[in-house]
Amino acid sequence: MTALLSTETLKLRTLRTTWIVAALAVAVSAAIGFAAVQISTDAGEPPHVAAIAGLPAQAMWFLAIVSAVLASAGEFQHRTIRTTLLAAPRRGRVLAAKGAVAGAYGALLVLLGTAAAMLAGLIAGAGSGGSWAATGVFWGHLAGTVAVGAVFAVLATGLGVITRSTAIAVAAVLLWRFVGEGILPALLHHDGLTRWTPTGTAGALIGIGANPLAPGAAALLLSGYAAAICGLAAALFLRRDPT
């Protein structure tokens, strides 16, 4: 298993998109953190470190999902999955290694974005001469932000294996996020349904959203979504030949 983890890490590290996404995550988060502090200062309100750190969360989660999809579905599109299975024919271990490495990268990506937002916010605050709010950082929410990035990356790995197409997997994520989660509550006439969706459960772990679930229930449900997708991916991957 150690050899498989090393192999999957090497694959991810040698992909150009891995570094491009990481650089984009830092740049976007820094811009968000800097702008948020400037807006707060102009409005005469002291910025809050925890609030600034959590602002780029959803953007970082999306980048983690895209990275995981590119790494998993990309192997099928470029036919490199055949070489992988020749070297390691035990497919269950291959899939587990892919998920573990993707999850670690997703967590690292979110952590980098969070740190960049906080650093840029502190620089902006120092430059403007404003003061920060006296309340402390909500470390639980920050840990939840990083954990969600890891879970979403694992889920996206499973989705990439199911679809075996980068375009289809990314399109499915976008449609669900911006169409499905927006339309379902209206169609079912149940506004509270939003808190049960993947985005709603993720928001509950970082303290955002209307009427969020309890953190423990949200973590369990989000893990269940990831387990369901990865379970389906495993069933298909173990039975179907790579294309």
C-alpha positions in Angstrom: 0.0 0.0 0.0 2.9 2.3 0.7 4.2 1.8 -2.8 0.8 2.6 -4.2 0.5 5.8 -2.2 4.0 6.9 -3.3 3.0 6.2 -6.9 -0.2 8.2 -6.8 1.6 11.0 -5.0 4.2 11.0 -7.8 1.5 11.1 -10.4 -0.2 14.1 -8.8 3.1 15.9 -8.2 4.1 15.6 -11.8 0.9 16.9 -13.2 1.2 20.5 -14.3 -2.4 21.2 -13.3 -1.6 20.3 -9.7 0.7 23.2 -9.4 -1.5 25.5 -11.4 -4.5 24.8 -9.2 -2.3 25.3 -6.1 -1.1 28.7 -7.3 -4.6 29.7 -8.3 -5.9 28.7 -4.8 -3.3 30.9 -3.1 -3.9 33.9 -5.5 -7.7 33.7 -5.3 -7.7 33.3 -1.5 -5.2 36.1 -1.0 -7.3 38.4 -3.2 -10.5 37.5 -1.2 -8.8 38.0 2.2 -7.3 41.4 1.1 -10.5 42.7 -0.4 -12.6 41.6 2.6 -10.4 43.5 5.1 -10.4 46.6 2.9 -14.2 46.5 2.7 -14.5 46.0 6.5 -12.1 48.9 7.1 -13.9 51.2 4.7 -17.1 50.4 6.5 -15.6 51.2 9.9 -16.0 47.6 11.1 -13.0 45.7 12.6 -12.4 42.5 10.6 -12.5 39.1 12.2 -9.6 36.7 11.6 -11.8 33.6 11.6 -14.3 35.2 9.2 -11.6 36.2 6.8 -10.1 32.7 6.9 -13.4 31.1 6.0 -14.4 33.3 3.1 -12.5 31.4 0.4 -13.7 28.0 1.6 -16.2 27.3 -1.1 -13.8 28.4 -3.9 -11.1 26.1 -2.4 -13.5 23.2 -2.1 -14.3 23.5 -5.8 -10.7 23.6 -6.8 -10.1 20.5 -4.7 -12.9 18.8 -6.5 -11.6 19.8 -9.9 -8.1 18.6 -9.1 -9.4 15.2 -7.9 -11.5 14.8 -11.0 -8.6 15.6 -13.3 -6.4 13.1 -11.5 -9.0 10.2 -11.5 -10.9 10.6 -14.7 -7.8 11.8 -16.5 -6.3 8.3 -16.1 -9.1 6.8 -18.1 -9.1 9.5 -20.7 -5.4 9.2 -21.3 -5.5 5.4 -21.0 -2.7 5.4 -18.3 -5.0 3.4 -16.0 -4.0 0.3 -18.0 -0.4 0.8 -17.0 -1.4 1.4 -13.4 -3.3 -1.9 -13.2 -0.5 -3.8 -14.9 1.8 -2.6 -12.1 -0.8 -3.0 -9.4 -3.6 -5.4 -10.4 -5.4 -5.3 -7.1 -8.0 -2.6 -8.0 -9.4 -2.0 -4.6 -6.0 -0.9 -3.3 -5.5 1.3 -6.4 -8.8 3.1 -5.8 -8.1 3.4 -2.1 -4.7 4.9 -2.8 -6.1 7.4 -5.3 -8.8 8.5 -2.7 -6.2 8.9 0.1 -3.8 11.0 -2.0 -6.6 13.1 -3.4 -8.0 13.7 0.1 -4.6 14.8 1.4 -4.1 17.1 -1.6 -7.6 18.6 -1.1 -6.9 19.2 2.6 -3.5 20.8 1.8 -5.1 23.0 -0.9 -7.7 24.3 1.5 -5.1 24.9 4.1 -2.9 26.9 1.7 -5.9 29.0 0.7 -6.9 29.6 4.3 -3.4 30.7 5.2 -3.1 32.9 2.2 -6.4 34.6 3.0 -5.4 35.2 6.6 -1.9 36.5 5.6 -3.3 38.8 3.0 -5.9 40.1 5.4 -3.3 40.8 8.1 -1.2 42.7 5.5 -4.2 44.7 4.4 -5.2 45.5 8.0 -1.6 46.6 8.8 -1.5 48.8 5.8 -4.8 50.5 6.5 -4.0 50.9 10.2 -7.3 49.3 11.2 -7.8 47.1 14.3 -8.9 43.5 14.5 -11.9 42.2 16.4 -10.9 41.0 19.8 -12.7 37.6 19.6 -10.6 34.6 19.0 -10.2 32.3 16.0 -12.8 29.5 15.7 -10.3 26.7 15.3 -13.1 24.1 15.0 -14.5 25.9 12.0 -11.1 26.2 10.4 -10.4 22.5 11.0 -13.9 21.7 9.5 -13.0 23.8 6.4 -9.9 21.7 5.8 -11.7 18.4 6.5 -14.4 19.3 4.0 -11.8 19.9 1.4 -10.4 16.4 2.0 -13.9 14.7 1.9 -14.9 16.5 -1.3 -11.7 15.5 -3.0 -12.3 11.9 -2.1 -15.9 12.1 -3.3 -14.7 13.7 -6.6 -12.2 10.9 -7.0 -15.1 8.4 -6.9 -17.1 10.6 -9.3 -14.2 10.7 -11.8 -13.9 6.9 -11.7 -17.7 6.5 -12.2 -17.9 8.9 -15.2 -14.4 8.3 -16.6 -14.7 11.7 -18.2 -13.3 15.0 -16.8 -15.9 17.0 -18.7 -18.9 14.9 -17.5 -17.7 14.8 -13.9 -17.1 18.6 -13.7 -20.4 19.3 -15.5 -22.2 17.0 -13.0 -20.7 18.9 -10.1 -21.6 22.3 -11.5 -25.2 21.2 -12.4 -25.8 19.8 -9.0 -24.3 22.8 -7.1 -25.9 25.6 -9.1 -29.0 23.9 -10.5 -29.9 20.9 -8.4 -29.4 22.4 -5.0 -31.2 25.6 -6.0 -34.2 23.9 -7.7 -34.9 20.9 -5.4 -36.1 23.0 -2.4 -38.4 25.0 -4.6 -39.8 21.9 -6.4 -40.4 20.0 -3.2 -41.6 23.2 -1.4 -39.2 22.5 1.4 -36.7 25.3 2.0 -35.1 23.3 4.8 -33.9 20.7 2.3 -30.9 22.8 1.6 -29.2 22.0 4.9 -29.3 18.2 3.9 -27.4 18.7 0.7 -23.6 18.3 0.4 -23.1 22.0 0.3 -25.4 22.5 3.3 -23.7 19.9 5.4 -20.3 21.4 4.5 -21.5 24.8 5.5 -22.7 23.5 8.8 -19.1 22.4 9.6 -17.9 26.0 9.3 -20.8 27.8 10.8 -22.6 29.1 7.7 -26.0 28.6 6.3 -29.6 29.1 7.5 -30.7 26.6 10.2 -27.6 24.3 9.7 -27.4 20.8 11.0 -25.5 20.0 14.2 -21.8 19.6 13.3 -21.7 15.9 14.2 -24.8 15.1 12.1 -23.4 17.2 9.2 -20.0 15.4 9.3 -21.8 12.0 9.3 -24.0 12.9 6.4 -21.2 14.4 4.3 -19.1 11.3 5.0 -22.1 9.2 3.9 -22.3 11.1 0.6 -18.6 10.4 -0.1 -19.0 6.8 1.0 -21.9 6.2 -1.4 -20.1 7.7 -4.4 -16.9 5.9 -3.6 -18.8 2.6 -3.1 -20.5 2.9 -6.5 -17.1 3.8 -8.0 -15.5 0.7 -6.4 -18.3 -1.6 -7.6 -17.9 -0.4 -11.2 -14.1 -0.2 -11.1 -13.8 -3.8 -9.8 -16.1 -5.2 -12.4 -15.4 -3.2 -15.6 -12.3 -3.2 -17.7 -10.6 0.2 -18.1 -11.5 1.9 -21.4 
